[in-house]
């Protein structure tokens, strides 16, 4: 995606592009277990933060007029939701890579369903 010259537009486009990796991230399929664990943690943290941001926006919306709520629902909320979905998707890539390399799901289960 070439930059538009508008940081707000560029951020919205980047936030909604699931294929967009973070700077320095690399390709999950080429990563070591250590790298996969690192990026899984990064995406877990950022997804947690985005979900808190969305929760807070919705809390604040409840105290606003109908007009304000409608505008925020049309502008702010879709951007944050798209960003959270991007991070959730990227986290899924790294979860799968950890399972592939380590043979364990994040919840402690083996891929075949047997507990360690």
C-alpha positions in Angstrom: 0.0 0.0 0.0 1.6 3.3 -1.0 1.2 6.1 1.6 -1.7 8.4 0.9 0.0 11.5 2.4 -2.6 11.4 5.2 -1.5 9.7 8.4 -5.1 9.1 9.5 -6.0 7.3 6.2 -2.7 5.4 6.2 -3.3 4.2 9.8 -6.9 3.1 9.0 -5.7 1.2 5.9 -2.8 -0.5 7.7 -5.1 -1.3 10.7 -7.5 -3.2 8.5 -4.9 -5.1 6.4 -4.5 -8.6 7.9 -1.5 -9.3 5.8 0.3 -6.2 7.2 3.0 -7.4 9.6 4.7 -5.2 12.2 8.1 -3.8 11.5 10.7 -6.5 12.1 8.1 -9.3 12.3 9.1 -11.6 9.5 7.2 -14.5 8.1 5.6 -16.9 10.6 6.6 -20.0 8.6 10.2 -19.0 8.6 10.4 -18.3 12.4 12.1 -20.2 15.2 10.1 -21.2 18.3 11.7 -18.3 20.2 10.6 -15.8 17.5 7.1 -17.3 17.4 6.7 -17.0 21.1 7.9 -13.4 21.1 5.5 -12.4 18.4 2.6 -14.3 20.0 3.2 -12.3 23.2 3.4 -9.0 21.3 0.1 -9.6 19.5 -1.5 -10.9 22.7 -0.5 -7.6 24.5 -1.6 -5.4 21.7 -4.9 -7.2 21.2 -5.7 -6.9 24.9 -5.0 -3.2 24.7 -7.2 -2.7 21.6 -10.1 -4.6 23.3 -9.8 -2.3 26.3 -9.8 0.7 24.1 -13.0 -0.5 22.4 -14.6 -1.2 25.7 -13.7 2.3 26.9 -15.0 3.9 23.8 -18.3 2.1 24.2 -18.5 3.2 27.9 -18.0 6.8 26.9 -20.5 6.6 24.1 -23.2 5.6 26.7 -22.8 9.1 28.2 -23.2 11.0 24.9 -26.1 12.3 22.9 -27.6 10.2 20.1 -25.8 12.3 17.5 -22.4 11.8 19.1 -22.9 8.1 19.6 -23.9 7.7 16.0 -20.9 9.6 14.7 -18.5 7.6 16.9 -20.1 4.4 15.8 -19.6 5.4 12.2 -16.0 6.7 12.5 -14.0 5.6 15.6 -15.5 2.2 16.3 -14.9 0.6 12.9 -11.3 1.7 12.9 -10.6 0.2 16.3 -12.6 -3.0 15.5 -10.6 -3.4 12.2 -7.3 -3.0 14.1 -8.3 -5.5 16.8 -9.3 -8.0 14.1 -6.0 -7.5 12.3 -4.1 -8.2 15.6 -6.4 -11.2 16.3 -5.6 -12.6 12.9 -1.9 -12.1 13.3 -2.0 -13.6 16.7 -3.6 -16.7 15.1 -0.7 -17.0 12.7 1.8 -17.0 15.6 -0.3 -19.4 17.7 -0.3 -21.8 14.8 3.4 -21.5 14.4 4.1 -22.1 18.1 1.9 -25.2 17.9 3.7 -26.3 14.7 7.1 -25.9 16.3 6.4 -26.9 19.9 3.4 -29.3 19.5 1.4 -27.6 22.3 -1.5 -25.2 22.1 -1.4 -22.1 24.3 -3.9 -23.7 26.7 -1.5 -26.5 27.4 -3.1 -29.2 25.2 -1.4 -31.2 22.5 -2.7 -30.8 18.9 -4.1 -34.3 19.1 -6.3 -33.3 22.1 -4.2 -35.2 24.7 -3.1 -33.2 27.8 0.6 -33.2 28.6 
